[in-house]
């Protein structure tokens, strides 16, 4: 029987699987070196579990933190905006995964995973993205169940079965809230990069493009007679 503070094998397995799924979801919005560092963090975590590598010490963790912050400053310049903040949060998520040694640290990693996964809705609201997001939330919830139950309950798929049951139980409430709750605008606005020009009219534009153009104070076009 493992101590109460120790991270269970099942919990670590689902935690790493959820980390890979969540980070992959943001691959298009993160620098390549952040993705590479995430792969190294997962490999390091696995080697620590096997006993092949030691956990990073205090000075190594401080060095990794300084290198990551310096890399983000070089990548984005000003740390203001949606993508820089996303990269900063993902970096913190990655470093916390590498640092965790107690079960309470793993619970914090789970909370970060929920938050990072939900951020994908700021970039893409398609049905495909929503389905992938639901799969990621299922894995994160399975990690939470695995951490709570430990290795003594059921087999390796037991956390996934419990997480699936919880999501199925929550689906009716989700549908009711989606249909009945009013659509209220947020109290804040997040500048989302759309990679669209502010001025000029192309040969094809959607109504949303015209709406964005109407909010811009820049010169759209000139007409001469």
N, C-alpha and C positions, 0 to 999 in steps of 0.2 A: 504494500500500500504506500503510495507516494505521499509526502507531506502536503498539508493544506496549501502552503504557499507556492508549491512547485507547479510549473506548467505541465499539463498532461500531454501525452503523445498525440492523442486525438485532437486536442485543442490546438497544438502547434501545427499539425498537418492541415487542418481546415483553415487556420489563420494564415498560413503561407499560401494556400490555394486561393483564398479570398484576396490576399494582397496582390498576387499575380493578375487575377481577373480585374480588380479595381484599377490597377495601374495601367493595364492594357487598354482599358476604356478611355484613358486620357492620352494615349500615345500621340495623337495628332496635335496636341496642345502643349506638349512638354519638350524641353530640349533633349537631344539624343543622349547627352551625357547623364542626364537624370535617369533615363530609362536604363542605361548601362549600369549606373550605380545601384539601381533597384535590383537588377539581376545579381550583382555581386553581393548585395545585402542578403538576398534569399539563399545564395550558395553558402555564404558565411554562416547564416543561421542553421542551415542543415549540417554543416561541418561541426558547429558547436554542439549540436545535439548528438552527433556521432562520437564526439570526444576527440576528433582529429585536430580541431583548432580551438584556441582559447577565446573567451569572450573579450571584446575590446576593452582595454583599460581606460582609466580616466583621461590620460593625456591623449590617447589615440582618439577618443570620442570628441575631445575638444578640438583636435586637429581636423577631424572629419567635418565637424560643424563649421569651423572657420573656412575650410576649403569649399564647402557647399554654399555658404553665404557669399563668399567671394565669387564663385562661379555664377550665382544668380545675379549679382551686381554687374558682372561683365556681360552677361547674356542680355539683360533687360535695361541696364542703366538705372532708370528711376523705378523703384519698387512699388509703383502705383499702377493699378489696372487689374483686370480679371486674370489674365494669364500669368503675370508675375506672382500674384497672390496664390493662384493654384499651384504653381511650381514650388512656392515656399511651403505650402501646406503638405504637398506630396513629399517634399524633402524631409519635413518634420516627421511625417508618417513613416518614411523609410528608416530614418535614424532611430526612431522609437522602437521599431520592429527589431532593429539590430541590437539595441541597448537592453531590451526587456529581459529581466531575470526572475521576476516574481509574477504570480498570477494577477496581482493588481495592475502591473504594467501591461499585461496582456489584455485586460479589460479596457484600459485606455486606448490600446491599439485598435480594439474592436470599435470603440466610439469614433475614432479617427476614420476608420474604414467606412462606417455608415455615412459620415459627413462628406468624405472625398467621393464616394460613389454617387451621392445625391447631387454633387456639383455638375455631373454630366448633363443634367437637365437644362443648365444654363446655355449649353452649346448646341444641343440637339434634342428636339422633342418628337422625333419620328417614332413610329411603332417598333421599328427594329431596335432603336436605341432604348426604348422603354422595356422591351423584352430582355435585352442584355442586362439592363440595370436591375430588373427583377431577379435575373439569375445571380448577379453579383450580391444582391441583398440576401438571397437564399444561402449563398456560401458564407457570408459574414454572420448570418444568424446561426448557421451550423457551427461556426467557430465558437460563437458565444455558448451554444449548448454543449459543445465538446469541452470547453474550459470549465463549465459548471458541473457537468456530470463526471468528468474524469475518464479514466480508462476501465473502470470497473463495471460500467453499465453498457450492455449490448455490444455489438461489433463495431467495425470501423465506419459503417454506414448509418449507425444509430443517430448521430447528430443531424445528418442530412434528413432522415425520416422525420425526426421531431421538428426540425425547422420547416419542412414542407407542410406538416400538419398545422403548424402555427400560422403559416401564410394562408393556407386554405381556409382556416377559421376566420382570418381577418379580411378575406376577400369580400364577403357580403357587406361588411361595414364600410369598406373602401368604396364599393359601388354606390351605396346609399349616400355617403358624403360627397362623392363626385357628382351625383345627380341633384342633390338638394342644397348643398352649400353654395352661397352666392359667390360670384367671381369678383373678389375685391382686389384692387390694385395694391401693390406693395407700398410700404411707407418709405422705401428707399429705391434708388435706381442704380443699377450696375452697368457700367459701360461695357457692352459686349462687342468685341471686334467682329464686324461683318464683312470686312474686306471689300466694301463697296465704295465707289467714288461719291463724294458729296455733290459734285457739280457735273453738268453735262447730261445729255440724253442719248442713249444708245438706240439701236434699231428695235430692241425689244425690252420692255420694262413691265414689271408687275405692279399692281396697285400699292403694295407695301413699299416699293422703291420710290414711287411718287410721293408717298407720305413722308419718307425720310428726306427726300429732296425738298419738300415744302418746309421742313423744320430748319433747314440750313439757311444761314444768312449769306452764304457765298453766292457769287454770280453764277447762274445756271447756264444762260446762253445769251447771245446778242442777236438782234434783228435789225437789219438796215434796209431802207427802201430807196 
